Amino acid sequence: MSTTITGTDQANDQWGLVLNEEQRVLFMEVIEESLRLQHRSHFFNWLQRGFQCLMAHEVVIVGVRGTERPTYDYEYLTSSRYFGDTQFDQVLHEADGLVSQAFEQWSRLGIPVFYHTEIPSQQNSHFAIEQIDADRMTASELKRFVVHGFGNEHSRIATLVMFGRLSSPINAQTAHLLELLMPHLHCAIEKVTANKCPSVLSTTARNGRVKPLSKRELEVLEWLQAGKTNWEIGSIMEISPLTIKNHVQNILRKMDVENRGQAASKALKMGLIARKQ
């Protein structure tokens, strides 16, 4: 259940908030894991472990902008079957997209901004809440979300992040956690995009955007690169060869390649997978 902000909450100094023991342990684990991120395939897994315990969510939209271009490139990662390409295109629509407008609001305020259908709009020195129409939020399939960023027009690389279908409470503590996590999230995004591929976090662009591979599809890709057959991969992963075949077809479609060899080669070049010994 979300927490409505009171006058006392608004007066609370965010930097006076203290993480509990469990949060401190998780926070240190998240930082340590971020230092080991090397490939795009690691990024989603990182967000699903200790990070998920601190900032519970189902959808992530990431925007990255470098000095060589004035606009952000956006991609999404999701564990929800309700959010896909249709919703992604809708919420990032240039004119009236919900997330596009939220990112613009963050650019003006520079603090975490929560979006909710029931809590009245309000702002204090460390975070803000925007109340929006329930029908608009329902259409987005984001339920409720928070946006934050790192960097500005003078930064070599600037990042924007939206956490949607947010389960964490909307309060000063969650805002504080996001403020603490954002520098490490920014560094992780910068690290996995350092090879300057056209895409930010995943594979082939569709209309200038990317359709990400699932965790299981990335695992199948690694075994394809190792030369394993569908039957062998199925035995290793303990699922049927038919299921593996379906995963392979999805991989070929998402990566816009014609065969398994092309998919494995392209994934290696893009840093999606590491070469198996």
Buried (B, 14 or more C-beta within 10 A) or exposed (E): EBEBBEEEBBEBEBEEBEBEEEBEEBBEBBBEBBEEBEBBBBBBEBBBEBBBBBBBBBBBBBBBBBEEEEEBBBBBBBBBEEBBEEBBEBBBEEEEBBBBBBBEBBBEBEBBBBBBBEBEEBBBEBBBBBBBEEEBBEEBBBBBBBBBBBBEEEBEBBBBBBBBBBEBBBBBBBBBBBBBBBEBBBBBBBBBBEEEBEBBBBBBBEEEBBBBBBEBBBBBBBBBBBEBEBEBBBBBBEBEBEBBBBBBEBBBEBBBBEEBEEBBBBBBEBBBBBEEE
